[in-house]
Amino acid sequence: MPDELITLDSQLAPMELLLEADPAVEKIRRYLKKGTCYAFKRNGKIIAACVVNNLWCKRTEIKNISVKKEFRNKGIGKALIKSVINKCKEDGIKKIVLGTGNSSINQIAFYQKCGFRIKTVWKDFFLKNYKEKIMENGIQCVDMIRFEIKISRRK
């Protein structure tokens, strides 16, 4: 398994890796300014990263999560999500939200396996917020599927 969870300054965030999850550089830069970038390293190299933005009322949002291709399907992403959830528990966060595209079949399954539940659908989100057409799995990414998980501190 990778080393412990580390926090990266926004200038040290692995942009190439984050771009695999969100194709808009300007959007990534914007949420990096408002959030915290967590990462896992292996042999001194970043293999997975996640950006978390603080919102309001003990709630936070995962804006981006990505695992290097050669490390996918090995439990790294799930370990990163669990580490972020534990960090949020320590910080008194009660709810984590996130969104992904309707065409992101693997990510939709992944988030549910991590304990997230579908909360809402934001119709036409990707049509309104991205200049370029996004295609995944032969499906146009149009709507954002919003997930949440409620967390509590256990003693």
C-alpha atoms as a printed R data frame, in Angstrom:
    type eleno elety resid chain resno       x      y       z
1   ATOM     1    CA   MET     A     1   0.000  0.000   0.000
2   ATOM     2    CA   PRO     A     2   1.094  3.609  -0.486
3   ATOM     3    CA   ASP     A     3   2.640  5.814   2.162
4   ATOM     4    CA   GLU     A     4   0.458  7.858   4.464
5   ATOM     5    CA   LEU     A     5  -1.738 10.672   3.267
6   ATOM     6    CA   ILE     A     6   0.212 13.865   2.553
7   ATOM     7    CA   THR     A     7  -0.989 17.414   1.967
8   ATOM     8    CA   LEU     A     8   0.358 19.332  -1.022
9   ATOM     9    CA   ASP     A     9   0.532 23.063  -1.596
10  ATOM    10    CA   SER     A    10  -1.621 24.078  -4.569
11  ATOM    11    CA   GLN     A    11   1.511 24.857  -6.613
12  ATOM    12    CA   LEU     A    12   2.797 21.329  -6.013
13  ATOM    13    CA   ALA     A    13  -0.480 19.634  -6.939
14  ATOM    14    CA   PRO     A    14   0.007 17.031  -9.704
15  ATOM    15    CA   MET     A    15  -1.812 18.888 -12.505
16  ATOM    16    CA   GLU     A    16  -1.252 16.163 -15.106
17  ATOM    17    CA   LEU     A    17  -2.876 13.603 -12.823
18  ATOM    18    CA   LEU     A    18  -5.762 15.916 -11.839
19  ATOM    19    CA   LEU     A    19  -6.432 16.633 -15.526
20  ATOM    20    CA   GLU     A    20  -7.306 12.957 -16.007
21  ATOM    21    CA   ALA     A    21 -10.383 13.543 -13.827
22  ATOM    22    CA   ASP     A    22 -11.260 17.059 -14.994
23  ATOM    23    CA   PRO     A    23 -10.175 18.325 -18.436
24  ATOM    24    CA   ALA     A    24 -10.406 22.050 -17.552
25  ATOM    25    CA   VAL     A    25  -7.125 23.525 -16.248
26  ATOM    26    CA   GLU     A    26  -8.777 26.797 -15.190
27  ATOM    27    CA   LYS     A    27 -11.400 24.923 -13.123
28  ATOM    28    CA   ILE     A    28  -8.711 22.837 -11.396
29  ATOM    29    CA   ARG     A    29  -6.678 25.951 -10.567
30  ATOM    30    CA   ARG     A    30  -9.797 27.643  -9.175
31  ATOM    31    CA   TYR     A    31 -10.718 24.802  -6.822
32  ATOM    32    CA   LEU     A    32  -7.087 24.249  -5.797
33  ATOM    33    CA   LYS     A    33  -7.075 27.854  -4.487
34  ATOM    34    CA   LYS     A    34 -10.107 27.100  -2.290
35  ATOM    35    CA   GLY     A    35  -9.183 23.584  -1.262
36  ATOM    36    CA   THR     A    36  -6.630 21.114  -0.027
37  ATOM    37    CA   CYS     A    37  -4.792 18.625  -2.211
38  ATOM    38    CA   TYR     A    38  -4.128 15.261  -0.588
39  ATOM    39    CA   ALA     A    39  -1.946 12.620  -2.186
40  ATOM    40    CA   PHE     A    40  -0.391  9.202  -1.822
41  ATOM    41    CA   LYS     A    41   3.235  8.668  -2.784
42  ATOM    42    CA   ARG     A    42   5.044  5.459  -3.600
43  ATOM    43    CA   ASN     A    43   8.821  5.419  -3.941
44  ATOM    44    CA   GLY     A    44   8.818  9.220  -3.783
45  ATOM    45    CA   LYS     A    45   6.363  9.669  -6.670
46  ATOM    46    CA   ILE     A    46   2.724 10.741  -6.449
47  ATOM    47    CA   ILE     A    47   0.441  7.887  -7.502
48  ATOM    48    CA   ALA     A    48  -2.944  9.316  -6.476
49  ATOM    49    CA   ALA     A    49  -4.368 12.722  -5.603
50  ATOM    50    CA   CYS     A    50  -7.592 14.220  -4.341
51  ATOM    51    CA   VAL     A    51  -8.723 17.851  -3.985
52  ATOM    52    CA   VAL     A    52 -11.174 18.670  -1.216
53  ATOM    53    CA   ASN     A    53 -12.926 22.041  -0.855
54  ATOM    54    CA   ASN     A    54 -14.408 23.228   2.397
55  ATOM    55    CA   LEU     A    55 -17.945 24.483   1.986
56  ATOM    56    CA   TRP     A    56 -20.183 25.354   4.893
57  ATOM    57    CA   CYS     A    57 -21.986 23.886   7.892
58  ATOM    58    CA   LYS     A    58 -19.568 21.028   8.539
59  ATOM    59    CA   ARG     A    59 -19.777 19.948   4.891
60  ATOM    60    CA   THR     A    60 -17.012 19.502   2.328
61  ATOM    61    CA   GLU     A    61 -16.789 18.556  -1.330
62  ATOM    62    CA   ILE     A    62 -14.380 16.283  -3.155
63  ATOM    63    CA   LYS     A    63 -13.677 18.176  -6.363
64  ATOM    64    CA   ASN     A    64 -11.231 15.770  -7.986
65  ATOM    65    CA   ILE     A    65  -9.754 12.349  -7.415
66  ATOM    66    CA   SER     A    66  -7.372 10.555  -9.722
67  ATOM    67    CA   VAL     A    67  -5.089  7.536  -9.593
68  ATOM    68    CA   LYS     A    68  -2.244  6.953 -12.063
69  ATOM    69    CA   LYS     A    69  -3.299  4.406 -14.662
70  ATOM    70    CA   GLU     A    70  -0.801  1.736 -13.644
71  ATOM    71    CA   PHE     A    71  -2.128  1.830 -10.055
72  ATOM    72    CA   ARG     A    72  -5.843  1.664 -10.825
73  ATOM    73    CA   ASN     A    73  -7.990 -1.283  -9.703
74  ATOM    74    CA   LYS     A    74  -5.552 -2.048  -6.875
75  ATOM    75    CA   GLY     A    75  -7.443 -0.381  -4.022
76  ATOM    76    CA   ILE     A    76  -5.441  2.874  -4.099
77  ATOM    77    CA   GLY     A    77  -8.456  5.086  -4.919
78  ATOM    78    CA   LYS     A    78 -10.558  3.478  -2.208
79  ATOM    79    CA   ALA     A    79  -7.709  3.851   0.297
80  ATOM    80    CA   LEU     A    80  -7.394  7.533  -0.655
81  ATOM    81    CA   ILE     A    81 -11.139  8.121  -0.210
82  ATOM    82    CA   LYS     A    82 -11.058  6.350   3.177
83  ATOM    83    CA   SER     A    83  -8.072  8.455   4.274
84  ATOM    84    CA   VAL     A    84  -9.851 11.647   3.218
85  ATOM    85    CA   ILE     A    85 -13.010 10.552   5.063
86  ATOM    86    CA   ASN     A    86 -10.933  9.901   8.199
87  ATOM    87    CA   LYS     A    87  -9.260 13.308   7.891
88  ATOM    88    CA   CYS     A    88 -12.684 14.924   7.533
89  ATOM    89    CA   LYS     A    89 -13.882 13.087  10.664
90  ATOM    90    CA   GLU     A    90 -10.900 14.478  12.577
91  ATOM    91    CA   ASP     A    91 -11.799 17.974  11.335
92  ATOM    92    CA   GLY     A    92 -15.422 17.636  12.465
93  ATOM    93    CA   ILE     A    93 -16.896 17.410   8.961
94  ATOM    94    CA   LYS     A    94 -20.327 15.725   8.963
95  ATOM    95    CA   LYS     A    95 -20.991 15.298   5.247
96  ATOM    96    CA   ILE     A    96 -18.906 14.893   2.088
97  ATOM    97    CA   VAL     A    97 -20.403 15.551  -1.322
98  ATOM    98    CA   LEU     A    98 -19.027 15.004  -4.824
99  ATOM    99    CA   GLY     A    99 -20.161 14.879  -8.418
100 ATOM   100    CA   THR     A   100 -19.341 12.939 -11.544
101 ATOM   101    CA   GLY     A   101 -20.654 12.729 -15.063
102 ATOM   102    CA   ASN     A   102 -23.547 10.566 -16.189
103 ATOM   103    CA   SER     A   103 -21.115  8.902 -18.606
104 ATOM   104    CA   SER     A   104 -18.592  8.004 -15.865
105 ATOM   105    CA   ILE     A   105 -19.819  4.442 -15.395
106 ATOM   106    CA   ASN     A   106 -16.769  3.190 -13.469
107 ATOM   107    CA   GLN     A   107 -16.688  6.235 -11.189
108 ATOM   108    CA   ILE     A   108 -20.406  5.930 -10.396
109 ATOM   109    CA   ALA     A   109 -19.820  2.332  -9.269
110 ATOM   110    CA   PHE     A   110 -16.628  3.283  -7.407
111 ATOM   111    CA   TYR     A   111 -18.271  6.016  -5.318
112 ATOM   112    CA   GLN     A   112 -21.095  3.685  -4.334
113 ATOM   113    CA   LYS     A   113 -18.583  1.017  -3.308
114 ATOM   114    CA   CYS     A   114 -16.943  3.676  -1.104
115 ATOM   115    CA   GLY     A   115 -20.250  4.267   0.683
116 ATOM   116    CA   PHE     A   116 -21.519  7.335  -1.187
117 ATOM   117    CA   ARG     A   117 -25.192  7.518  -2.173
118 ATOM   118    CA   ILE     A   118 -26.750  9.307  -5.121
119 ATOM   119    CA   LYS     A   119 -28.400 12.493  -3.877
120 ATOM   120    CA   THR     A   120 -29.354 14.561  -6.949
121 ATOM   121    CA   VAL     A   121 -28.783 15.057 -10.666
122 ATOM   122    CA   TRP     A   122 -27.734 18.445 -12.025
123 ATOM   123    CA   LYS     A   123 -29.223 18.465 -15.517
124 ATOM   124    CA   ASP     A   124 -27.057 19.794 -18.376
125 ATOM   125    CA   PHE     A   125 -24.169 20.672 -16.011
126 ATOM   126    CA   PHE     A   126 -21.423 19.671 -18.454
127 ATOM   127    CA   LEU     A   127 -23.124 21.345 -21.414
128 ATOM   128    CA   LYS     A   128 -23.312 24.632 -19.477
129 ATOM   129    CA   ASN     A   129 -19.886 24.533 -17.802
130 ATOM   130    CA   TYR     A   130 -17.466 22.983 -20.298
131 ATOM   131    CA   LYS     A   131 -16.582 24.378 -23.719
132 ATOM   132    CA   GLU     A   132 -15.543 21.039 -25.196
133 ATOM   133    CA   LYS     A   133 -17.837 18.050 -25.591
134 ATOM   134    CA   ILE     A   134 -16.865 15.304 -23.119
135 ATOM   135    CA   MET     A   135 -17.282 11.682 -24.188
136 ATOM   136    CA   GLU     A   136 -16.769  8.603 -21.997
137 ATOM   137    CA   ASN     A   137 -17.707  5.012 -22.659
138 ATOM   138    CA   GLY     A   138 -19.336  6.111 -25.929
139 ATOM   139    CA   ILE     A   139 -21.736  8.360 -23.969
140 ATOM   140    CA   GLN     A   140 -21.786 12.160 -23.988
141 ATOM   141    CA   CYS     A   141 -21.244 13.614 -20.527
142 ATOM   142    CA   VAL     A   142 -24.252 15.898 -20.041
143 ATOM   143    CA   ASP     A   143 -25.563 15.659 -16.453
144 ATOM   144    CA   MET     A   144 -23.728 15.623 -13.142
145 ATOM   145    CA   ILE     A   145 -24.633 12.832 -10.726
146 ATOM   146    CA   ARG     A   146 -24.241 14.200  -7.179
147 ATOM   147    CA   PHE     A   147 -23.299 11.877  -4.321
148 ATOM   148    CA   GLU     A   148 -22.999 12.304  -0.568
149 ATOM   149    CA   ILE     A   149 -21.846 10.380   2.445
150 ATOM   150    CA   LYS     A   150 -22.685 11.280   6.019
151 ATOM   151    CA   ILE     A   151 -19.846 10.718   8.436
152 ATOM   152    CA   SER     A   152 -19.695 10.809  12.189
153 ATOM   153    CA   ARG     A   153 -16.964 10.669  14.769
154 ATOM   154    CA   ARG     A   154 -16.929  7.339  16.501
155 ATOM   155    CA   LYS     A   155 -15.316  6.866  19.843
